[in-house]
Amino acid sequence: MKNLKAIALPVLALICVVLLSGCAHREIVDKCLAGHQYGFWGGLWHGIIGPIDLVVSLFRDDITFYAQNNNGAWYAFGFLIGSGGWGFLGGRGASRKKHS
């Protein structure tokens, strides 16, 4: 009986996600894709200003957090580094040991 509950809960959650995603709003981005395509450096810059974009995007509809017109993996890699996703820009303070 425990095994049935352990399997049924993830399956039920997956079914709910699939059913609810069918109601999701489809965003038309054709106009965005006609302009400049962002690469690694654009992703790096967008990752750095990401926290500011997040706050501003809550109040304005014309500001997005992630560029729709990007070249894929290189943009994502730059965004990840710019946002500090791998801790490259974390500094040495996080790795210091506390002395008592």
HUGI-V605669 format. One record per helix or strand. SS is the DSSP state (H for helix, E for strand). FROM is the first residue (numbers start at 1). TO is the last residue. If there is no record, write none. Layout:
ss/from/to
SS/FROM/TO
SS/FROM/TO
//
This chain:
ss/from/to
H/2/21
H/32/34
E/38/38
H/40/48
H/50/57
E/70/70
H/73/82
//
